[in-house]
Amino acid sequence: MIVRDKPSILSIFFIVRRASGSMLVQIYPQLLLVMGLSALVVLGHRHAPQFVPVVSSAPFALIGIALSIFLGFRNNACYDRWWEARKQWGELVKACRDLARQTLLLEGRAGTRGVDVRAALVDHAIAFTYALLQHLRPGEDEQRILERLPKAIHGRFRPNRNRPDFILREMGAILATAYRDKLISDIEFSLFDRTVSQMASVHAACERIRTTPVPFAYTLLLHRTAYMFCFLLPFGFADLTGWLTLFAAGMVAYTFFGLDTLGDELEEPFGELPNDLPIAAMADTIAIGLREALGETDLPPLPIPVDFVLM
């Protein structure tokens, strides 16, 4: 996610780096193609108008309005996915903090047994957070997960296809054992189970977002219409604006292709592009908070943006 101060009016025109929020790097080939075609249309209309005719510009206004509405609809759908994913990770932050606070009631119960159960639950919550990160963004380091889990279950953890769900089951087993040993009451068990269920709900919601993309027909229709509109646009304005058609068509192409590319990035909020969610940073933030709740002092610093990007 791009994190930066609002640029000044002057500097906003000189932002071209992708990490700074500009879409220019991704779409400049399309812009050059549209502007190059515009130059050929203007040149051809001036020297061979019988072969390069110019049509009325009125239809382009109607098509442009319709295309803008459809583009806005798709971008809203993609942003809804991005925002829903952000809300779910916010719920995970809350659930983990609730768990760390709720487990304080285990302190002092059955000697050190209560302390051990509290540490196990909080460690599993840390492992769950990193396992969910790895589940949504494959390739993340699994060592941070294993170091929070008992070595006895490492062999059962690795073969699991859904590792976050495995850790939630282990948390359920810890709670069931504590309830059977009368370390917690039935009301306290329900309290803990509700918090673990909130973590499971976040897991399920994130899987839903990751495995259910925006219908491909929307993307295909938008791509085709945007390209056809931008390629035909010079034929409607070459006679009216002359060489300024290059810049007019370029500006329209920059807007349409830029919004289209931004929608593609927002559609996959758990990726590793600059506009995707910083779930790795949020996982580190959760882990640091839980470790601090356990009384650990050798903690890393909180994540900060690097070149305006927080991942």
Solvent accessible surface area in square Angstrom, and as a share of the most:
residue,aa,sasa,rsa
1,M,52,0.23
2,I,38,0.19
3,V,62,0.36
4,R,84,0.31
5,D,126,0.65
6,K,186,0.79
7,P,35,0.22
8,S,68,0.44
9,I,143,0.73
10,L,134,0.67
11,S,45,0.29
12,I,87,0.44
13,F,157,0.66
14,F,147,0.61
15,I,40,0.20
16,V,76,0.44
17,R,124,0.45
18,R,77,0.28
19,A,22,0.17
20,S,13,0.08
21,G,37,0.35
22,S,11,0.07
23,M,17,0.07
24,L,57,0.29
25,V,73,0.42
26,Q,42,0.19
27,I,0,0.00
28,Y,114,0.43
29,P,71,0.44
30,Q,43,0.19
31,L,17,0.08
32,L,113,0.56
33,L,101,0.50
34,V,0,0.00
35,M,56,0.25
36,G,36,0.34
37,L,51,0.25
38,S,0,0.00
39,A,27,0.21
40,L,120,0.60
41,V,5,0.03
42,V,1,0.01
43,L,83,0.41
44,G,16,0.16
45,H,37,0.17
46,R,137,0.50
47,H,143,0.64
48,A,26,0.20
49,P,70,0.44
50,Q,131,0.58
51,F,154,0.64
52,V,30,0.17
53,P,80,0.51
54,V,43,0.25
55,V,81,0.46
56,S,75,0.48
57,S,30,0.19
58,A,64,0.50
59,P,69,0.43
60,F,18,0.07
61,A,60,0.47
62,L,129,0.64
63,I,79,0.40
64,G,12,0.12
65,I,106,0.54
66,A,61,0.47
67,L,4,0.02
68,S,55,0.35
69,I,122,0.62
70,F,44,0.18
71,L,5,0.02
72,G,32,0.31
73,F,101,0.42
74,R,1,0.00
75,N,21,0.11
76,N,99,0.51
77,A,32,0.25
78,C,0,0.00
79,Y,103,0.39
80,D,90,0.47
81,R,33,0.12
82,W,32,0.11
83,W,117,0.41
84,E,43,0.19
85,A,0,0.00
86,R,78,0.28
87,K,97,0.41
88,Q,30,0.13
89,W,0,0.00
90,G,28,0.26
91,E,86,0.39
92,L,0,0.00
93,V,25,0.14
94,K,105,0.45
95,A,1,0.00
96,C,1,0.00
97,R,149,0.55
98,D,18,0.09
99,L,0,0.00
100,A,9,0.07
101,R,140,0.51
102,Q,27,0.12
103,T,0,0.00
104,L,96,0.48
105,L,55,0.28
106,L,1,0.00
107,E,79,0.35
108,G,67,0.64
109,R,77,0.28
110,A,72,0.56
111,G,56,0.54
112,T,101,0.59
113,R,93,0.34
114,G,0,0.00
115,V,63,0.36
116,D,82,0.43
117,V,5,0.03
118,R,14,0.05
119,A,34,0.27
120,A,31,0.24
121,L,0,0.00
122,V,0,0.00
123,D,30,0.15
124,H,4,0.02
125,A,0,0.00
126,I,2,0.01
127,A,0,0.00
128,F,0,0.00
129,T,0,0.00
130,Y,19,0.07
131,A,1,0.00
132,L,0,0.00
133,L,0,0.00
134,Q,30,0.13
135,H,42,0.19
136,L,6,0.03
137,R,10,0.04
138,P,91,0.57
139,G,79,0.76
140,E,41,0.18
141,D,82,0.42
142,E,48,0.22
143,Q,97,0.43
144,R,62,0.23
145,I,0,0.00
146,L,7,0.04
147,E,112,0.50
148,R,40,0.15
149,L,11,0.05
150,P,67,0.42
151,K,177,0.75
152,A,93,0.72
153,I,14,0.07
154,H,32,0.14
155,G,56,0.54
156,R,127,0.46
157,F,0,0.00
158,R,117,0.43
159,P,100,0.63
160,N,39,0.20
161,R,234,0.86
162,N,48,0.25
163,R,45,0.16
164,P,0,0.00
165,D,50,0.26
166,F,7,0.03
167,I,0,0.00
168,L,14,0.07
169,R,131,0.48
170,E,27,0.12
171,M,0,0.00
172,G,31,0.30
173,A,52,0.40
174,I,37,0.19
175,L,2,0.01
176,A,43,0.33
177,T,43,0.25
178,A,1,0.00
179,Y,99,0.38
180,R,162,0.59
181,D,79,0.41
182,K,180,0.76
183,L,13,0.07
184,I,7,0.03
185,S,53,0.34
186,D,86,0.44
187,I,139,0.70
188,E,31,0.14
189,F,59,0.25
190,S,55,0.36
191,L,60,0.30
192,F,0,0.00
193,D,65,0.34
194,R,138,0.51
195,T,4,0.03
196,V,14,0.08
197,S,53,0.34
198,Q,66,0.29
199,M,0,0.00
200,A,40,0.31
201,S,69,0.44
202,V,3,0.02
203,H,10,0.05
204,A,58,0.45
205,A,10,0.08
206,C,0,0.00
207,E,46,0.21
208,R,125,0.46
209,I,5,0.02
210,R,94,0.34
211,T,93,0.54
212,T,79,0.46
213,P,73,0.46
214,V,12,0.07
215,P,80,0.50
216,F,145,0.60
217,A,72,0.56
218,Y,77,0.29
219,T,16,0.09
220,L,60,0.30
221,L,101,0.50
222,L,1,0.00
223,H,56,0.25
224,R,146,0.53
225,T,42,0.25
226,A,2,0.02
227,Y,73,0.28
228,M,121,0.54
229,F,16,0.07
230,C,0,0.00
231,F,56,0.23
232,L,90,0.45
233,L,11,0.06
234,P,0,0.00
235,F,55,0.23
236,G,1,0.01
237,F,61,0.25
238,A,5,0.04
239,D,93,0.48
240,L,126,0.63
241,T,52,0.30
242,G,12,0.11
243,W,108,0.38
244,L,118,0.58
245,T,2,0.01
246,L,34,0.17
247,F,125,0.52
248,A,46,0.36
249,A,1,0.01
250,G,8,0.08
251,M,125,0.56
252,V,45,0.26
253,A,0,0.00
254,Y,87,0.33
255,T,63,0.37
256,F,17,0.07
257,F,5,0.02
258,G,8,0.08
259,L,71,0.35
260,D,9,0.05
261,T,27,0.15
262,L,50,0.25
263,G,0,0.00
264,D,56,0.29
265,E,6,0.03
266,L,19,0.10
267,E,21,0.09
268,E,80,0.36
269,P,1,0.01
270,F,10,0.04
271,G,24,0.23
272,E,119,0.53
273,L,68,0.34
274,P,20,0.12
275,N,27,0.14
276,D,2,0.01
277,L,0,0.00
278,P,3,0.02
279,I,0,0.00
280,A,19,0.15
281,A,8,0.06
282,M,19,0.09
283,A,0,0.00
284,D,37,0.19
285,T,48,0.28
286,I,9,0.05
287,A,3,0.03
288,I,18,0.09
289,G,38,0.36
290,L,4,0.02
291,R,53,0.19
292,E,110,0.50
293,A,40,0.31
294,L,47,0.23
295,G,55,0.53
296,E,53,0.24
297,T,130,0.75
298,D,125,0.65
299,L,49,0.24
300,P,65,0.41
301,P,120,0.76
302,L,106,0.53
303,P,42,0.26
304,I,129,0.65
305,P,52,0.33
306,V,108,0.62
307,D,88,0.46
308,F,84,0.35
309,V,23,0.13
310,L,31,0.16
311,M,56,0.25
